[in-house]
Amino acid sequence: MARKDNKGRNLKEGESQRKDGTYMYRFTDPKTGKRVCKYSKDLPSLREIEKDIQHDIAVGLVVAANVKNITLNEAFERYMGMIQLEPTTRNNYLALWKNHVEDSIGNMKLVDIRASHIKTFYNQKTIAGYAWGTLKLLHGIFAPIFESALEDDIVRKSPVKGTLSGYGVKPKEKVALSNEEQDNLLEFIQGNACFNKHYPMIQFMISTALRIGELSGLTWNDIDFKAREIRIDHQLVYKNYGDGCKFHKSTPKTEAGNRTIPMTETMHRVLLMQKEQQFLLNINHDVEVDGLKNFVFTAKSGGPLAPNAVNSILYNIINKYNSLEQGKAASEKRKPELLPKISAHSLRHTGCTRMAESGMDPKVLQYIMGHKDIAITMDVYNHIADLQRVQKEMAKVDVMAVIG
């Protein structure tokens, strides 16, 4: 006759109820031959535990220490050994893991990690000020690690699904200079004895909308004056890959980054200005960085400009412009027309905006920008369209005021 619990329910083989009312399930681990007990406060939850145990027995995982004790760090190492990555991407993954995961959640056993642990991890990073983009990159590593563990029957389900939403500091809106701000900036640089040497580079950055790594790595060998073309098939990244902070050659950020940009008259003009300027300054074109030399935009040494060097140049220019503008506005008793703080990426976004404003076909602009996803390009078009709609509606207010 089947045993019953204190509520009169039949108990299955291996099930029993203790005097304190808790339920117990006993089974034999097929790998060790030892008897194992699992407990629960009620019968339904005990039977959920039983289901998981029977599943684990079927795939041979019950109390398998070599599997159950795998940490997230160890799973990451296994994952990195399974995938093919560009050297730059691989080093980025390794650095990201070391800086954020290795000494925290990375020490937890894979089987013990729950969605709440992942959410707590994301929340801690958010409080520390990390952007959503950083968390998205980490999420993009977590997800395949747990999917792989799921396929290998190490875990029963992935704890990372649906955990990213709501975390991470929202990225600042991209800054694109208006036409007037762009004209004021370029006019100021050209007329300033301290900064006019940077005019060819800054005008070129706006005209081509290159990424900063693509600009740093650009060599005169990539410029074809006869065909009027600029070839982009590599970039320089300035990072520490265990050998100190220095430049490393890599492929463009995305596969779409390999492209040939037609040389406009403006690009042609400022490239000739840059070539002449390098000649007058006797720039050394034999400085070699990771197999590249003969750089277009350089430091005095002839080596390429690091991203922080370009951003520092822009910072100093904007500061000087705004300081002079504030003084001029005070003497003229008017509100100063200041320029926003910008970076190399701001100039890329500005260039993209100018091309979109010109009516360039979105697919062509996607190609010029090297965007992998057309949605990124369309964000610029949508922003312009929204702005134009606002301006059009506000113009109606002026018309009504005149009529009234």
N, C-alpha and C positions, 0 to 999 in steps of 0.2 A: 504494500500500500504506500502511495506517495506521501512524503512528509508535507505538512502544511505550516504556514506561518500563523501568527496570532490573529490574523484576519480571515483565516480559513482558506487562503489561496494555496494551490498546489505548488510545491517547490521542485525545480528540476534537479537533475543529477549534478552534484557539486555545490548546490545552493543550500544554505542553512540560515537560521535566524538565531542570534545570540540572546542571552537573557536580558541584555540592556536594550533590545529591540533592533539593533543594527543587523544588517545582512552581510553574509560572507559567501564568497565563491572560491572554491579550492580546485586547483587543476595541477597537472604535472607538466613542467616545462620540458618539451621534447629534446631540447639541446643539452640540458644539464641533468635531466632525470629527477630533479628536485620538485617537491611539492611547494606550490606558491599560493598565497591567500590574497584576495582583494576584498575590500570592504566598501559598504555604502550605507547611507542612512535610510534608503527606501528601496523597494524591490525594482521599480521601473529603472532607476538609475543604475542599479547593480547589473541589470540585464543589458544596458547600453555598454557597460564595461565589458561584459561577457562577449558581446558582438565584436568589440575591438580586439579582444584577446583571441577569439576564434579566427579573426582575419589575420592577425599576426602569426598565429600558429600555421595557418595555411601557407603563408609566404616565408615561414622560417625565421621570423624576427623576434620572437619572444625571448626576452632577457638575453639578447645577443649583445654582449658588452661592446664588442668592436663596432657595432652599429649604433646602439643606444647612447654611447658616450661621445659620439662625434660632435664637436663644437661647431659653431657658426664659422669660426676662423678656419677650421680644418675643411669645412665644406666649401669655403671661399677658395682655398688653395686647390681643391679638386676641380672646382668650376673653372678657375683660371687655366688649369691644365687641359681642359676640354675644348676651349674656344680659340679661334684664330682672331687675333687683334693686331692692328697697326701698333708699332712700338710706342708711339705717342699715347694712344688710347690705353694701352696696357699699363704704361707708367702712371697715367692719370688715375686709373682704377686702383693701382697699388697704393698710390699716395692718398687717395680718398679714403681707402679702407684703413690705412695706418692712422690717419689723422682723426677719423670719426668713429670707427667701429672696433678696431682691434682690441683696445683696452677696456671696452665697455660691454655692449651686448655680444660682441664677438666671442667672449669667453663662455657664453651660455651653451648648454647642450641643445642641439638642433631640435630634439624631440620635446624639450621643455618650453620652447618659445611659442608664445601665444600672440594673438592680435594686440592684446593690451600692452605687451612688451614693445612691440613695434611702434604703437601709437605713443607710448611714453618716450621712447627714443626720439621720435620725430618732434614731440612737444619740447623736449629738452633742447634740441637743436634750434627750434624756433625761438625759444626764450633767449638762447645765446646769440640770436641775430642772424642766423644763416638763412639764405634766400631759398625760395621754393625750388629754384633750379638746382641747387645743391642736393636738396632732399629728393628731387626727381631722379637725379643721377644715382643716388644711393638706392632708391627704390628699384631702379632699373637693374641693379646688381642683385638685390635681395630676391626679386621675383623669380629669375631663372634658377637661382640656387635652390629655392624651395620647390620649384617645379621639377627639378632634377631629383631632389630628395623624394618627391612624391612618386615619380616614375620608378625609383629604386625601392619603393615601399619602406623608406626610412621614417617618413611622416605620413599621417593619414589625410591631411589637408594643408594647404598653404595658409600661413597666418598673415600674409602681407596683402591679400586682396582687399581693396577698398579702404586701406588704412591711410593713404596719403592725403586725401581731401581735407582741406582746412588748415593744413600745417605749412610752415615756411613763411618767411617775410616776403610780402608781395614785391615783385620787382618794380623799380622806379620806371615811370613812363619814359620811353625813349625820347631824347631831346633832338629835335631837328631845327636848325636855324631857319627863320623865315627868309624870304628873298632879301628883305631890307637888312636883316641882321647879317646875312652872308655878305652882302655888298659892303656894309660898314666894316666888317671884320677884314675882308681882303683889302679894302682901300687903306685901312689903318696899317696893316702889315707892310704893304708896299711903300707907304710913306714914312715908316719908322726905321731909322738908321740901325737900330739894335736888332729888329726882328725881320727886316726885309729879305734876309738870306733864307728865311723859311717859307717865303711866298710860293716858290715853285712846288714844294712838297705839299703844302696845305691846299693849294688850288688843285693839285693832282689828286689828292685824297678825296676831295669833293667830287671831282669830275669822274673818277673811276669807281668810287665807293668801295675800294678794296678793304679787306680785313687788315688789321694792323700786322698780323703775321705775314700776310702776303706782301704788304708794303715793305716790311723789314727785309724779307728775303728776295725782293726784286733786284735783278742784276741787269746790266746793260745788254747781256746776251739774250735776255727775255724781250728786249725791245727791237722790233723790226721797223726801222724808219722807212724803208723802201716800200714795204707792204702796208705800212701804217697800222701795225697790229701790236698788241701787248699780250704775251703768252703767260698764263698763270697755271703752273703745274706743280708748285711746291710752296712751302711757307717756312718761316723760322719761328720756333717757340722758345721762349726764354724760361727754362725751368731747371729744377734740381732733380736729376735722375740718379742721385747717389754719387755724382761726380762733381758736386758744387753747382751753383746757379750759372748756367751758360746757355748759349744758343744751340739748338738742335734742329737740323733739317727734317722736315716731315712732309707728308702729302697734305693737300688742302683739307680743310675741316670736314668737308663732305665730298663724295664722288663728283657731285655737280660742280665742285670748286675748280675742277680742271676745265679751263675755258680760254678762249681767245677774245680779247676785247678790242673792237675797232678803235683806232686812235682818232679822236676828234681834233679839230684845229686847236682847241684850248689845250688838250693834252700834249699835242705836238709842240706848241709854243713853250709850255713850261718845262718840258723835257729838254728842249734845246737850251733854255735858260739854266737848268740844273747842270747840264753837261759843261756849259761855259763856266759856271761858277766853280765846279770841281776842278777845271783846268786852271783857273786863276788862283785857287787855293792849293794847287798841287797835291790833290788828294791821292793817297796811295791806293791803287786799285788791286794790289797783289795780296792784300789782307784776306786770308782764307778762313772761312767758318764752316765746318762740317762739309767740306767739299765745294763750297760756293765762294766766289770772289767777284770783284768788279761790280760792287753794289751801287745802285742808283742814288739812294738816300743814305747818307753816312754821318758818323761822328767825325771829329777831326782826324782820328786815327785811320780812317778809311774803312773801319768796321761798321756793321749795320747798327741802326738805332733800335734800342730796346723799347718795348711798349711804354714803360714808365718814363723813358726819356722824351718820347713824343708827347705823352700826356703832360709832362712837366713844362714843355715848351708851350703847349696850349694854355696851361694854367697861368703861366707868366704873362702871356699875351693878353688874355682876358682880364687879368688883374690890372695890368697897365692901362688897357683901354678904359675900363670902368673907372679907374682912379682919375684919369684925365677928363672923362666925360662928366664925372661928378663935380669936378672943379669948374669946368666950362658951364655946366648947367646952373651952378650956384651964382656965377658972375652974370649969367643971362636971366636969372630969376625964373627958371623953368624946371620941370621935373626931368631928371636925368634919364636917358634912354640907354639902359645898361644891357650888356650882352650876358646870356646865361652861361653858367659854368659848363664847359664841354670837354669831351674826351675824344680819342681817336674814333671810338665807336659812334660818337655823335656826328662826326663828319661823314662816316659811312652812311648813317641814317639820313643825313642831310642830302647826300648825293642821290640816294635812292628816292627821296621825296621829290627832288628836282626833276629826275627822269620820269617819275610817275605824273607829275604836274604837266610835263611836256606832252602827255598823251601817249607815251610809249606803250606798245603792246605788252600786256602783263607777262606773257610767256617769254618775250624778249628780255624784259626786265629781270625775270627770274633767272634767265641764263647769265646776264651780265653780273648779277649779284652773286651767282653761285649758290642760290637757295635750293636745297633739296626738295622742299615742299612749297608748292604754289601758294598755300595758305599764308605763309610768312610774307610773301610778296603782296598778297591781296590785303593784308592788314594795313599796309601803307595806302593802297588805293581807297579802302573803306574810310580811313581816317581823313583823307583829303576830301572824299565825297561828303562826309559828315560835316566837315568844316565849311565847305561850299554851301551846303544846305542851310547851315546856321546863318552864314553871311547873307544868303538870299532872303531868308525870313526876316532878318534884322533890317534889311533894306526896305522891306514892306512897311516897317514901322516908320521909317523916315518919310516914305511916300504919304502915309496916312496923316502924319504930323503936318506936312505941307498942305494937304487937302483941308485938314481941319482948321 
